[in-house]
């Protein structure tokens, strides 16, 4: 299973004081609540799938690709400007150089190549079985 995330906003880590939040109306609460719900859903799905694949001794069959440090226009789903497209290509190229996780020092580039080979080998195996 190759799980592709759309990225998370690094500004989500922003802290608010009780004094600030006490002055908020319903609309001001919507943004942080939506961000927390969205991030929690993403993290829980990743945790659940990772745990299931590990329990089945198939952890090499699951890879989550997610950039968690997006800022500025890179976080906007509706910005298809040429400048933002160039920025997103750079974000992707930088992500390839990052480690998949703290305990797995394999880079995304290496992990994706390994995963692509695994998928290709399985497709060839199925094709060979079908020809018999």
C-alpha positions in Angstrom: 0.0 0.0 0.0 1.4 3.3 -1.1 -0.2 6.1 0.9 0.2 9.6 -0.5 -0.6 12.6 1.7 -1.3 16.1 0.6 1.0 17.5 3.3 0.4 19.3 6.5 0.8 22.9 7.4 3.8 23.5 9.7 1.9 26.5 11.1 -0.5 24.0 12.7 2.1 23.9 15.5 1.2 27.5 16.4 0.4 28.0 20.1 -2.4 30.1 21.3 -2.8 31.7 24.7 -5.9 31.3 26.8 -6.3 35.1 26.6 -6.4 35.0 22.8 -8.8 32.1 22.6 -11.1 33.6 25.1 -11.8 36.4 22.6 -12.6 34.2 19.7 -16.0 33.7 18.2 -17.2 30.6 16.4 -15.5 31.5 13.1 -12.1 31.9 14.8 -12.4 28.5 16.4 -13.2 26.7 13.1 -9.7 27.0 11.6 -7.7 25.4 14.4 -10.4 22.8 15.0 -10.4 21.8 11.3 -6.6 21.6 11.3 -6.5 19.4 14.4 -9.2 17.1 13.1 -7.5 16.8 9.7 -4.1 16.2 11.2 -5.4 13.7 13.8 -7.2 11.8 11.1 -4.1 11.6 9.0 -1.8 10.5 11.9 -4.3 7.9 13.2 -4.8 6.3 9.8 -1.0 6.1 9.3 -0.5 4.7 12.8 -3.3 2.1 12.3 -2.1 1.0 8.9 1.5 0.8 10.0 0.5 -1.3 13.0 -1.6 -3.6 10.9 1.1 -4.2 8.4 3.7 -4.8 11.2 1.4 -7.2 12.9 1.1 -9.1 9.6 4.9 -9.0 9.2 4.4 -7.0 6.0 5.8 -3.6 7.0 7.8 -3.5 3.7 4.4 -3.5 1.9 3.3 -0.1 3.4 4.8 3.3 2.7 3.3 6.6 3.7 4.6 9.7 1.9 3.8 12.9 3.6 5.4 16.3 4.0 4.7 17.8 7.4 6.5 21.2 7.1 4.6 23.0 4.4 4.3 26.8 4.7 2.9 29.7 2.7 1.4 29.0 -0.7 2.5 25.4 -0.7 -0.4 24.8 1.7 -3.0 26.2 -0.7 -5.0 23.6 -2.6 -6.3 26.2 -5.1 -3.1 28.0 -6.1 -2.1 26.6 -9.5 0.1 29.5 -10.4 3.4 28.7 -12.2 5.3 30.0 -9.2 3.5 27.7 -6.8 3.9 24.7 -9.2 7.7 25.3 -9.2 7.6 25.6 -5.4 5.8 22.3 -5.1 8.3 20.5 -7.4 11.0 21.8 -5.1 9.1 20.6 -2.0 8.9 17.1 -3.6 12.6 17.1 -4.5 13.5 18.1 -1.0 11.2 15.4 0.4 13.0 12.7 -1.6 16.1 13.5 0.5 14.4 13.2 3.9 14.3 10.1 6.0 11.1 8.2 6.0 11.0 8.2 9.8 13.2 8.8 12.8 13.8 5.1 13.4 14.1 4.3 9.6 17.0 6.3 8.1 16.1 5.2 4.6 15.3 8.3 2.4 12.0 8.6 0.6 13.9 8.3 -2.7 15.4 4.9 -1.7 12.1 3.8 -0.2 10.1 4.7 -3.3 12.6 2.9 -5.6 12.4 -0.2 -3.4 8.6 0.0 -3.4 8.4 0.5 -7.2 10.7 -2.6 -7.6 8.5 -4.6 -5.3 5.3 -3.6 -7.2 7.0 -4.3 -10.6 8.2 -7.8 -9.4 4.7 -8.7 -8.1 3.2 -7.6 -11.4 5.7 -9.7 -13.4 4.9 -12.7 -11.1 1.2 -12.3 -11.6 1.7 -12.0 -15.4 3.8 -15.2 -15.4 1.2 -17.1 -13.4 -1.6 -15.9 -15.8 0.4 -17.2 -18.8 0.4 -20.8 -17.5 
